[in-house]
Amino acid sequence: MRENELADGIVDAAFRVHRHFGPGLLESAYEACLAHELLSMGFSIEKQVALPLVYRDVKLDVGYRLDLWVERTVIIEVKAVDELHPVHMAQMLTYLKLTENKLGLIINFHSALLKNGLRRVANNL
């Protein structure tokens, strides 16, 4: 399954979670619900994946963590904040470069309308 097909399924799952709860939960709650939805759809996911930084041939654990990694192809960053900022996009781009993945989704569940809280971040896609 290609990135765009995965992204469509992920967005559908996010809309189901948001429709059920709306804004107001903690990020960790949305992440758990989204993971449950994705698993029930048959996707392979990894949660809270440690992402080391390699500097001068040394692997450094500097605290980078992928919220959800779907099929090791699409990275999901779950947010529950008032608004997304450029630093959130930069964070995702860093994750994409470090994993050599091409597509990431930032999903801000705190948005009244989830479509306003969705951001696609592409790395050479």
Secondary structure, 3 states (H helix, E strand, C coil): CCHHHHHHHHHHHHHHHHHHHCCCCCHHHHHHHHHHHHHHCCCCEEEEEECCEEECCEEECCCCEEEEEECCCEEEEEECCCCCCHHHHHHHHHHHHHHCCCEEEEEECCCCCHHHHEEEEECCC
